[in-house]
Amino acid sequence: MPPLSDARLLQLAAAGSNGEADVNVQGQLYPVGMPAARALRLAAGGLIGQSLTVDELRKRVWSRFPRAEELPGRPRLDEVLAECEVPLVWLPTQRHYGRPESRMTVGGGTRMTNTVAPILGPDATAEAHAKLVGAIERRGFLVVKTSMRRLTAARRALLSRLGLTEVDVTAILLDRLRALGYPWDAIVAADNGSPADADFRSLVDLVRHEVVPAIGEALAAADGPALLTEAAPLARYGQMRVVQELADPTRPRPAARLLLLPVRRPEAALLDGEPIPLVSPASQALWLPDTWLTPPSLPTSRRGVHCRRIRDCERVRGAGRGGRVAAAVLRWRHRGN
């Protein structure tokens, strides 16, 4: 009898819990009736940076944990977001939640807030460089954290200064799904559905069987150390085992594997709200200091493009309508590389 898969074992565990546990589409086992605040914290990665109405925010969390306690409406929802330290605030004029930097001050100006960066010592730049070089020399795995604002600059600096080969997970996802020949509208509709929907589960299966092997092939084809970018779909479609295997020190690597991770807070390494399974967080994660990035004379203030859903990524990658605008974005993004 063949061994049971991890997904099947989780389903059996939920079935044997007498209705006290459930498994979501990401393969997470969670208690039925889980407190709404806990569900919000776990789903926060998919909310940060978004513009969401009350209903959209509640539905986003519900789709992740459909049998958890429901989030309250406003104004209590404002308090829960603050208690859970989710950087979303209610914008009365727009009638939706948005980034704190979008809130207008009393004087009419815009109050800007950035990622909460760690306090770094005077040798932070040299220490970061030594850790990067050390990971490459020993063929290690390293999560490189940076702020959303500096994502583009971090990507350029890592690729140019360390001679890394980029493996863009989102680009591979879109290329592989398009190559399958299914109607693109159907794929986007499945992506927009609830994780409990049959179409979304079918999409997850496509990612598992078609996209994940292609990511492995791209890594294998890399000539030397590789940098994974735009990796949020791995969390959205329940494929965090890809990162887990890369981080496993017992698995041989032909070369170093680095993961570029845009974050709002430096403490936790979360990919779309999912904890990255690191064996040794202290040695396998690094906050990239601004001073390491690019020379001050080069512009680094533009925000990077960060995709997590198909409908968002296709606007950037040129899929579907708006391809000319998307192509212009891509030309700007790769300019000078």
C-alpha positions in Angstrom: 0.0 0.0 0.0 1.5 3.3 -1.1 2.2 5.9 1.7 -0.5 8.5 2.2 0.3 12.0 1.0 0.7 14.9 3.5 -2.6 16.4 2.2 -4.4 13.1 2.7 -3.1 12.8 6.2 -4.3 16.3 7.1 -7.7 15.5 5.7 -7.9 12.3 7.8 -6.8 14.3 10.9 -9.6 16.8 10.3 -12.1 14.0 9.7 -11.1 12.3 12.9 -11.4 15.5 15.0 -15.2 15.1 15.4 -15.7 18.4 13.6 -13.2 20.3 15.8 -10.6 20.9 13.0 -10.6 21.8 9.3 -8.1 21.9 6.5 -8.0 24.9 4.2 -6.9 24.9 0.6 -3.3 25.8 1.6 -3.1 22.6 3.5 -3.3 24.2 6.9 -5.0 22.4 9.8 -6.8 24.9 12.0 -9.4 24.7 14.8 -13.0 25.2 13.8 -14.2 28.4 15.4 -10.7 29.8 15.5 -10.8 33.4 17.0 -11.2 36.0 14.3 -8.1 37.9 15.5 -6.0 34.8 15.1 -7.4 34.2 11.6 -6.7 37.8 10.7 -3.1 37.6 11.8 -2.5 34.4 9.8 -4.1 36.0 6.7 -2.4 39.4 7.1 0.1 38.8 4.4 -2.6 38.8 1.7 -4.1 42.1 3.0 -1.0 44.3 3.4 -0.8 47.0 0.7 -4.3 46.3 -0.6 -7.3 48.6 -0.9 -10.3 46.7 0.5 -13.8 47.4 1.4 -15.2 46.0 4.7 -16.8 43.1 2.8 -13.8 42.4 0.7 -11.5 42.3 3.7 -13.8 40.0 5.7 -14.3 37.7 2.6 -10.5 37.6 2.1 -9.9 36.2 5.6 -12.9 33.9 5.4 -11.7 32.4 2.1 -8.4 31.5 3.9 -10.2 30.1 7.0 -13.8 29.5 6.1 -14.7 27.8 9.4 -13.0 30.3 11.7 -14.9 33.0 13.6 -16.1 35.8 11.4 -14.5 39.2 11.5 -16.7 41.9 12.9 -17.9 44.9 10.9 -16.9 48.5 11.4 -16.1 50.2 13.7 -14.9 47.1 15.7 -13.0 45.9 12.7 -10.8 49.0 12.9 -9.8 48.0 16.5 -9.1 44.4 15.6 -6.8 45.5 12.7 -4.9 47.8 15.1 -4.7 45.1 17.8 -3.3 42.6 15.3 -0.9 45.2 13.9 -2.1 44.9 10.4 -1.1 48.1 8.6 -4.5 49.0 7.2 -6.6 52.0 8.2 -10.1 53.1 7.3 -10.1 55.9 4.7 -13.4 57.7 5.1 -13.3 59.6 1.8 -12.6 56.4 -0.2 -14.8 54.2 1.9 -12.3 51.4 2.1 -9.2 50.2 4.0 -5.8 51.2 2.7 -2.2 51.7 3.6 -1.5 54.1 6.5 0.5 56.4 4.2 -2.7 57.0 2.2 -4.4 58.7 5.1 -4.7 62.5 4.9 -3.6 64.6 7.8 -5.8 67.4 9.3 -3.7 70.0 7.4 -4.4 68.3 4.1 -1.0 66.8 3.5 -0.3 63.1 3.3 1.4 61.4 6.2 3.9 58.9 4.8 4.9 55.8 6.7 7.5 53.2 5.6 8.4 49.7 6.5 9.5 49.4 10.2 13.2 48.7 9.6 15.4 47.2 12.3 18.0 49.2 14.2 21.3 48.3 12.6 24.8 48.7 14.0 27.6 50.6 12.3 29.0 47.4 10.7 25.6 46.3 9.3 26.6 46.8 5.7 29.8 44.7 6.0 28.1 42.1 8.0 25.3 41.8 5.5 27.8 41.4 2.6 29.7 38.8 4.5 26.6 36.8 5.2 25.6 37.0 1.5 29.0 35.9 0.3 29.1 33.2 3.0 25.8 31.7 1.9 27.0 31.6 -1.7 30.3 30.0 -0.9 28.7 27.2 1.2 25.8 26.7 -1.2 23.4 27.7 1.5 19.8 29.0 1.5 19.1 32.6 2.6 16.0 34.7 2.9 16.9 38.3 2.0 14.3 40.6 3.5 13.8 44.2 2.3 11.2 46.9 2.5 8.5 47.1 -0.2 9.8 50.5 -1.1 13.3 49.2 -1.8 12.3 46.0 -3.6 13.3 47.0 -7.1 16.6 48.4 -5.8 17.3 45.2 -3.8 16.6 43.0 -6.7 18.9 44.9 -9.0 21.7 45.1 -6.5 21.6 41.4 -5.7 21.6 40.3 -9.3 24.3 42.7 -10.4 26.7 42.6 -7.4 26.5 38.9 -6.7 26.1 37.5 -10.2 22.9 35.6 -9.3 20.5 34.1 -11.8 16.9 35.2 -11.3 14.1 32.7 -11.1 10.9 34.7 -11.2 8.2 32.5 -9.8 5.3 34.6 -11.0 6.6 34.8 -14.5 7.0 31.0 -14.6 3.5 30.6 -13.2 1.9 32.7 -15.9 4.0 31.2 -18.7 3.1 27.6 -17.7 -0.6 28.3 -17.2 -0.8 30.0 -20.6 1.0 27.1 -22.2 -1.6 24.7 -21.1 -4.1 26.2 -23.5 -7.0 26.6 -21.2 -9.2 29.7 -21.6 -7.5 32.5 -19.7 -10.8 33.9 -18.5 -11.6 30.6 -16.9 -8.2 30.5 -15.1 -8.7 34.1 -13.8 -12.2 33.3 -12.7 -10.9 30.3 -10.7 -8.2 32.4 -9.1 -10.8 34.9 -8.0 -13.0 32.3 -6.4 -13.0 31.0 -2.9 -10.4 28.5 -1.9 -13.3 26.1 -1.1 -14.5 26.2 -4.7 -13.8 23.2 -6.9 -12.3 25.5 -9.7 -9.8 27.0 -7.3 -8.8 23.6 -6.1 -8.3 22.5 -9.7 -6.1 25.6 -10.2 -4.1 24.6 -7.1 -3.6 21.1 -8.7 -2.4 22.7 -11.9 0.1 24.8 -10.0 1.3 21.7 -8.2 1.7 19.5 -11.2 2.7 22.0 -13.9 4.2 25.1 -12.3 6.2 23.6 -9.4 8.2 21.3 -11.7 8.9 24.2 -14.0 10.3 26.1 -11.1 12.5 23.2 -10.3 13.7 23.0 -13.9 14.6 26.7 -13.8 16.6 26.3 -10.7 18.4 23.3 -12.1 19.2 25.2 -15.2 20.7 28.2 -13.3 24.4 28.4 -13.9 25.5 29.0 -10.3 23.6 30.6 -7.4 20.0 31.7 -8.0 17.7 34.4 -6.6 14.0 33.5 -6.4 11.8 36.6 -6.8 8.0 37.2 -6.9 7.4 34.0 -5.0 4.1 34.9 -3.3 2.1 32.4 -5.5 3.9 29.6 -3.7 2.0 30.5 -0.5 -1.3 31.4 -2.2 -1.5 28.1 -4.0 -0.3 26.0 -1.1 3.2 25.1 -2.4 5.4 26.2 0.5 7.1 22.8 0.3 9.2 24.3 -2.5 10.8 26.7 -0.1 10.9 24.1 2.7 13.0 21.8 0.5 15.3 24.6 -0.5 15.8 25.5 3.1 16.5 22.0 4.2 20.2 21.7 5.1 20.1 17.9 4.6 19.3 18.3 0.9 22.3 18.9 -1.3 22.3 22.0 -3.4 24.3 22.5 -6.6 24.6 26.2 -5.7 23.2 28.8 -3.2 19.5 29.6 -3.3 18.4 33.1 -2.2 14.8 34.2 -1.8 14.1 37.9 -2.0 11.3 38.7 0.4 9.5 42.1 0.6 8.2 42.7 4.1 6.5 45.3 6.2 8.1 44.3 9.5 11.6 42.8 9.8 11.0 40.3 12.6 9.1 37.5 10.8 9.8 35.9 7.5 6.4 35.6 6.0 5.5 34.9 2.4 2.0 36.1 1.7 1.2 35.6 5.4 2.7 32.1 5.5 5.7 31.5 7.8 8.8 30.4 5.8 9.9 27.1 7.2 13.5 27.9 8.2 15.6 25.4 10.0 17.7 28.2 11.5 16.0 31.6 11.2 19.1 33.4 12.6 21.5 32.0 10.0 19.0 31.6 7.1 17.5 35.1 7.1 19.0 38.6 6.5 17.7 42.1 6.6 19.4 43.9 3.6 20.5 47.4 4.8 19.7 50.3 2.5 23.4 51.1 2.5 24.2 47.9 0.8 21.8 48.4 -2.1 22.9 50.9 -4.8 25.2 54.0 -4.8 23.4 57.1 -3.5 23.6 58.7 -7.0 21.3 56.1 -8.5 17.5 56.5 -8.1 16.0 53.9 -5.7 12.7 55.5 -4.6 10.3 53.9 -7.0 8.3 51.0 -5.7 8.8 47.5 -7.0 6.1 45.5 -8.6 4.9 42.7 -6.3 2.3 40.2 -7.5 0.4 37.6 -5.6 -2.7 36.9 -7.7 -3.1 36.1 -11.4 -5.4 39.0 -12.1 -2.8 41.4 -10.6 0.2 39.8 -12.2 -1.3 39.7 -15.7 -1.5 43.5 -15.6 2.2 43.7 -15.1 3.3 40.8 -17.3 1.2 41.8 -20.3 -1.4 39.1 -20.1 -4.9 39.8 -21.3 -5.9 43.4 -21.8 -3.6 46.4 -21.1 -0.6 44.6 -22.6 1.0 47.7 -23.9 0.9 49.4 -20.5 2.3 46.2 -18.9 5.1 46.0 -21.5 6.1 49.5 -20.7 6.2 48.6 -17.0 8.4 45.6 -17.8 10.7 47.7 -19.9 11.1 50.2 -17.0 11.7 47.4 -14.5 14.4 45.7 -16.5 16.1 48.9 -17.7 19.7 48.9 -17.0 19.9 45.1 -16.1 
